[in-house]
Amino acid sequence: MIRRLFKSGNVCSRFQGLPAIRLRTYTDAALVDADVTVLGSGPGGYVAAIKAAQLGFKTVCVEKNETLGGTCLNVGCIPSKALLNNSYLYHLAYGKDFASRGIEITGMNLNLEKMMEQKSSAVKSLTGGIAHLFKQNKVTHVQGYGKITGKNQVTALCNDGSTQVINSKNIIIATGSEVTPFPGIQVDEETIVSSTGALSLKQVPEKMIVIGAGVIGVELGSVWQRLGSEVTAIEFLGHVGGIGIDMEIAKNFQRILQKQGLKFKLNTKVTAATKRPDGKIDVSFEAAAGGKADVLTCDVLLVCVGRRPFTENLGLQEMGIELDKRGRVQVNNRFQTKIPSIFAIGDVIAGPMLAHKAEDEGIICVEGMAGGAVHIDYNCVPSVVYTHPEVAWVGKSEEQLKEEGVPYKIGKFPFAANSRAKTNNDTDGLVKILSHKETDRMLGAHILGAGAGEMINEATLAMEYGASCEDIARVCHAHPTVSEAFREANLAASFGKAINF
């Protein structure tokens, strides 16, 4: 029955989990009743939908794109990590690293098309996995552009022009974010690209300029530099790594990236970009404080100056739901907007634009609907830069503690003194721990090194439980592991001295 309705084109083309429904008109599908309707299927949206269904709510998820997973799975976190991993392997083999380990390779070539295929395969597998999870948890998937048309109603405009009305006791806005445009520079996703286009270039550019040396800039810049491009990142701020990174870590990070071949122009602003008749792009820039203009030429210009909440045509204005100065939906501590039945999570509200932050908000938001406690400690949301070495942090930076006037101690341990890092011949970086000077409670953890993105979760767990640095220093860590460096840094913070350095 459902399959026959799909073929008729009378309802949205993707309608999983619903019983057979009766059509009323050729363009208007039968009303659907739900307990929870989620707009968007990114990490926040799909996790919220699944959790709601697991708690017994009749749940619908409306997604405007053909595949589930949002930006993160389709053109963000997942494909970029595939390219970061594979480009790093290529870099090891093509450079001197393999040879230094006694692995000699001749006649090696880059097959970029094959590398892109592996990336796409990972994306397809994971987006298909969400569709399977929806079916398994009885979440109804409506493919269409969802708009809030009442305090308890969502209308989805489907690709074939038909509409689907969903009456819902609760609505969750989880529409994520979109690339922030750069004034005066038109992205064509071919030679002037956003992060989306940078994930699908058909050839390695001879020269690439990246506007922005934040997380996305250094990650994608690293990918193409490893594959053979000459990459220069132009950053308005005076440091790399974006907002929140500890300045000591940022300086060490920049030094390592420069050693790898990346070039940086900090405290610098781009003023214009002009396409030449030969297809190359002239990028004009000057000091952030103003000064003499200069020009660099590139084959590909990557614009990554951040992201902004996606709230276009969601019906918010019509419903009287207010946005703040940065275009974010305003919510209370239960994620409710001014209309109690309409909630918002993830990139559309305040806080770091991180997939795992959105996931946590999605879970506790629907738990709150079910009568549970609603609490999240944003100080315990980790951040990771997936370059090599990785950078990861959670809690306060040293600069923040100074600004807040909090008395603190510092413990550091370099990976050069860690046995596993030595055996791996991968010793760049360090662990830096910040603790309260009087109570020894961990206030922040900052890691620059291989596997930092995995190690930071131990720090996050410790901070959630209010652990002291002595607590962590007295926990037995397996030897030899790189995470022993984390223990040693906590030893240094708590007792004033590490064992192995």
N, C-alpha and C positions, 0 to 999 in steps of 0.2 A: 504493500500500500504506500509506504513512505517513498520507496524508490520510484513508483509510478508518479507520485506527486512531484518529485524532483524533476523528472523528465518533462513534465507539463510546463515547467517554468513558473508555476503559480506561487511558490513559496521560496524563501531564501535557499540558495543552492546547497547549503550545508546546515543540516538540522538534525544533529545526532542525539539520541536518547529519548526523544519524544514518542508517545504512542501515536498511532495513525490519527490524523486530524481531518476534519471536514472543511472543504473550501467554501467560503461564502461568496466571494467574487473572484474575478480573474486576477485582480491585482492586490487583493487584500486577504491575507491568510487569517485563519481563525485565531482568535485571541488566545494567548498563553498566560496562565497564572503561575507565578513563582513566589518563593519566599525571599530569594536573593537573586538579583541580576547584576552581573559584573560587566562593566564596559572596559574592554581591553583584556588581552590574554598574554601580556608580558609576565615576567617573574612575579610581580605583585598580583596581577589579575588571575592568572591560572592557578596559583597557589591558594588564593582566597576562595576561588570557585571550588576547588577540590576539598579544602577544609570545610567549607560551608556544607557541601554534600555529605561529607563524613559525619558532620554534626546533626544530620537529619533534615537539613533544609532542602527544599526543592529549588535547584539552582540552574540558572541560565548564564552563559557567558557569550557576550556579543563581541565579535572581532571583525574589523573592517578589512583586514588583509586575508589573502587566500590561505596562508599558513598560520598556525598558532605560535606563540612564543615571543611576540613583540620584537622590538629593536634588538634586545639582548641576544636572543637565539638566532635571529635571521641576519642582522647586519651590524652586530655589536660585539658583545662579550665573546660569544662562542666562535664565530668565524675568525675574529682577530687572534684568539688564542691558538687556533689551528695554524695560522700563518706564523705567529710568533714561535711556536714550537718547531715547525718544519724549517723555517728560515734559520733558526739557531742551529739545527742539525746540519744544514747546508754550510753554514758559516764554519762550524767545527771541521767539516770534511774538506772544504775548499781552502781554508786558511792553514795555519801552521799547527793547530791544536792536535789533530789526529796524528800528524807526523811526529810530534813530540811524544806521543804515546806508543810509537812504534807501528802505527797503522798508516801504510803508504798506499795511496790511491792514484791511479793514472787514468786519464781520459774521462774525467767526471764532468757532467754537464747538468745545467739547470733545465728541468722541464716544467716551466711555469704553469702550463695548462694542466699538467698532472697534479701539481701542488694545489691548484684551485679546485680540482675535482675532489681531492681528499677533504678539503675544507667544506665543500658543498655536501659531500657525503655525511660528514659529521652533523651538519646543520639539519639535513633531511631526516636523519635518524632521530635526532632529539625533538624536532618539531612533530614528527610522527609519533614519538613517544608520548607527547602531551595529549594528542588525539586519543591514543590508547588509554591513557589515564582518565580522560574525561568519560570515555565509554565505560571503563571499569568502575568508576565512582558515580555513574549515572548523572553526569553534568551535561545539560543540553547546550550544544554549540550552535549559535546562530551566526552565519557569516553575513555581515552587513555593517553599515555605518550607524552606530547607535547614538540616539539623541534622547535626552530626557525631556519628555513631553508632559509630565505631571509629577507631583511629589511621590506617586507610586506607579509611574508608567515610563516605559522606554519604548521608542519606536525605532526599528532597524530598517534602514533603506538598503535593499539588496541590489546586487549588481545588475539584475535583470529589470530593475525599476519597480519591483514589487515592494511592499512594506510588510513588516511583521510587528504587531503591537504586543508588548509584554506587560501585563499588570503585575507589579512586584511590591511586596511588603517593604523590602529594603533594596536600595540601589548603591553600588560601589563604583565610584569613578576611579579607574586604574589605567588611564590612557597614556601614561608615561610621558616621554619628552621627545623633542625633535631637535635637529641640528640648528644652532643659532646662526643666522645668516650674518655675513660680514658686509657692512654698508659699502656699496659701490662695486662689489665683486660678485659677478654672476656665476654660480656653480653650474657646470654642464655635465659633471660626473665622467668626463673623458680626460681633459687636460687640467681643468680647474675642478677639483674634486672635494667632496666632504669625506668624512670617515667611511661612508657607504661606498663611494666610488673607489676609495683607496684600497678597499678589500677585493676589488675585482679588476685591477689594471691588467691589460692584455700583454704588456711587456714592461720590462724593468726600465724606468726612465734613467737617462744619463745623469740628469741633475734634477733634484726635487727640493722645493722650498716648502717648509711647514710653517704655517702661521699658528703659533701657540706651542709651547713646550710643556704643557701640562701632561696629564696621564695619557690621553689619547695621542697627543703629538709625539711623545717620546716612544710610545709603543709602536705606532705605525711607522714613524721615522726609522726605528730600529729594524723593522721588517725589511724595508726597501734598501736600507744601508747594507744590511747583511747580504742581500741579493745582488748588490753591485752598484747601487745608485749613490751619487754624491749628495748627501742630505744636509741642508742647513735649516735649523729651526730658529724662527724669529719670535721672541717672547717679550711681552710688555713688562712683565715683572722682572725682578732682579735675580730670580732663581728658577730652576727647573722642577718639575714634579707636581706643580699645581698647589692649590690651597690645602693647608693642614700639615704638609710635610715639615719635619724638623729641619732647621736650617743647616745643622752640622751634617745631617744625612744628605741633604740636597747638594751640598758642596762636594762631598765624596762621590755621590751619584753622578754628578756632572763630570767630574774628573774621569771617572771610569768610562762613561759614554764617549767622551772626547778621545780617550785612548783607543776606543773601538773604531773611531772614524767620524762620529757625528760632530757637526759644527753648530755653535750656538751664537746668537746675537741677542743678549739680554738687555733689559731696560730700553727696548727698541720697539717702535710701532710701525706697522705697515700703513702706508697712506693710499696706495693704489696698485692695481695690477692691470697690465695692458697686454693683449694678445698681439703678436707681431704677424706679419704676412707669412713668415716661414713656420708658424705654428708655435713658436716658443713664447714664453711669457716674461715680460719685464715687470719685476716687483719693486716698487718704490718704497723706501723706508727712511726713517730718521730716528734720532734719539727720542725716547718717551717724553723727555722734558722739553723737546723741541730742539732744532738745530739744523745742520747741513743735511740736505736730502742726498740719498744714494740709491743705486739701482743694482739689483742682482737679476740674472736671467736663469730661467729653468725650463725644463720640459713639462713638468707636472707641478702644479701648485696645490698643496693640501691645506684646506681651511678647517681648522679645528679650534675654535675659540669658545667652545662650551656648548651646552644644550639648554633648551628652555621648555617649560611645561607645555604639553599638547592639550589645549582646551578649546580648540576651534570648533565651532558649530556643534557643541554638546548640549545646547539649551540652557547653559548656566545663566546667561543674562536674562533670558525670559523667566527663569525661575527665581531671579533675584539673589543668586548665589554670588557672593563677592570674591574678587581676586585681590591679592596684595600688589604692591608696586612691581614685583617681579613676575606677575602673572600666575601666581600660585593660588590654588584653592585654599581658603581659610577654613580650618577645622578646629574642633575642641580636642580635649585629651582622650576622647573616645572615637576620634576620626569622623565625627559628625559635622556636617556643614550647618548653616543656620536653619536648614530644613532637617529635622531629626531622622527622617527616613532615608536621607541621602548622605552617603559617606564618601571619603576620598582618601587614597593611599598612594605611596610611591613618589614618583618624580613630579606629580602635579601638586604636591604639598611641600611644605618647608622641610629642610634637612638635606643631607647628602644624596645626590642622584646615584644610588647604588642598588643593584639588583637584589642583594641580600637584605638591604634595609627595607625594600618594598615587600619582599617575601615575609619578613617578620611582621610588618604592619598588616599585611593581608590576613595572616593567621590570627593575630590578637584582635583585629577588627571584628572578624566573624565570631570569635570566641566571646567577645563583648556582647554581640547580638544574642548569643545563647545564654547570657547571664554571667559569663566569666569575668575575671579581672582583666583590665586593660592597662598594660605597663610595658614600656620599652625604655631602656637607658641608652640614649644616643651617644653617650660617651664610650659605650662599649660596642660600637659598630666599627669593624676594622676596614681599612683601605689598603688596596694592593695595586702596585704597578708591575705588570707582567713582562718586563724587559729581562735581560740577563746581565748582571744579577737583578733579582727582583727587589722591590722596595715594599715594605709593609709596615703599617703602624696602627695603633689603637690607643685611645686616651689622649692625654695632653702632650703637646710638644714643649720643649724647654722654653721657647718664646712665650707660649701661653701661660705657663706657670710664673714666669717673670712678670708678665703683664698683670696677672691676678694677685701677685704678691704672696704666692704660696711657697713656704720654705720646702726645699727639695734636696735630694741627694741624687748623684748620678753613678751608675755602674755600667762599664763598657767591657766588651770582650771582642777582639778581632778574630775573624775566621782564619787568619793566618796562623793562629795558635791552636786551632781545632784539628784534631787528628783526622777526622773523616774528610774535612775540607782539604787537608794536605794530601790524603790518598787519592782524592778525586781531582787533584791539581786544579782546584777551583776555590781560591782563597780570598777573592775580593770581598770587601765589606766588613761589617761589624754588627753587633747587637748593642743597643743603647737602652738602658732602663732608667726610668725616673721614679723615685719613691718619695713619700712624704718624710721630711727630715725628722719629725717627732714620732710618727706612728709606724713608719716603715711600709705603709700601705702602697702598693703599686699604683702609680698615677698615669704612667704612659710607657709604651714599649715601641721601639723603633728599630726595624731590622733591615739592613741592606746586605743582601747575599743570596746565593742559590737556595731556593726552597723557602724564602722568607714568607711567601703567601700561605704555606702550610704551617710554618712555625707560629705565625701570629695568632692562630686559633687557640694555642695554649695560653698565650697572654690574655686573650679575650675572655677565656673561661676563668682564669685567675681573677681578672678584674671584676667579672660578674659576681664572683663569690667574695669579693673584698679581701683577697689574699694579700699578705705581706710578702716582701721580697724574701724574707727568711723562710716563709712557707714553701716557696718555690725552690729555694736553694737546698732545702732538706728533702726534696722529692727525688728519688733515685731515677736517673735517666740512663737509658741503654747506651753502652759504649761499644764501638765508636759510632756516634751519630752527630750530625751538625747541630741538632737541638741541644747538645751539651753546652754549646756556646750561649744559649739562652739561660741555662742554669748558672753558668759561670758569671754572666753579667748581673744576675740577681744576687749572686754571692758578693760581687764587688759593690753592689748598691747597699746591701744589708750589712756586710762585715767590713767593707772598706778595701777588700783585696780578693781577687780571684785566685784559684789554685794554680792554674796552668798558664798564667800570664803575669 
